[in-house]
Amino acid sequence: MALKSLKKKRRIQVIALAAVALLVSTSLIGYAMRDGINFFRSPSQVMETPPAPSETFRIGGLVEEGSLVRGDGHQIRFNVTDGGATVPVVYSGVLPDLFAEKQGMVGTGRYVDGVFEAHEILAKHDETYMPKEVIDALKEQGTYVDPGS
């Protein structure tokens, strides 16, 4: 009888230890990924509820026609739109080769004082591709035209 009780006690200890190990490992993974997770927002979402200046996120839409301005050095200014709202963007660096007005783009950065300060810009990689999030945001605003039609 004592042997059965000892096995049951040992089994409970192993299960409790496994639960604690799972909780600790999940917490460590979450802590390690806290800066690696970037949420996507459309320009309309950014204008409705502006994120905190310390929050890094992705914004996507179309580069507004006539808004691309190259400044001194590598600084570039342009507007990104989803048809419902427009967000000014500033970027210092070299733009991708396929970056152009009226084309899809996704930028990673922060929204500070009404301007999205991008530290990374991605552009479509061929004539028909546009990121799913950008297409969804454009469809939501009723401004997406399927290039295949």
Buried (B, 14 or more C-beta within 10 A) or exposed (E): EEEEEEEEEEEEEEEEEEEEEEEEEEEEEEEEEEEEEBEBBBBBBBBEEBBEEEEBBBBBBBBBEEBBEEEEEEEBBBBBBBBBBBBBBBBEEEBEEBBBEEBBBBBBBBBBEEBBBBEEBBBBEEEEEBBEBBBBBBEBBEBBEEEEE
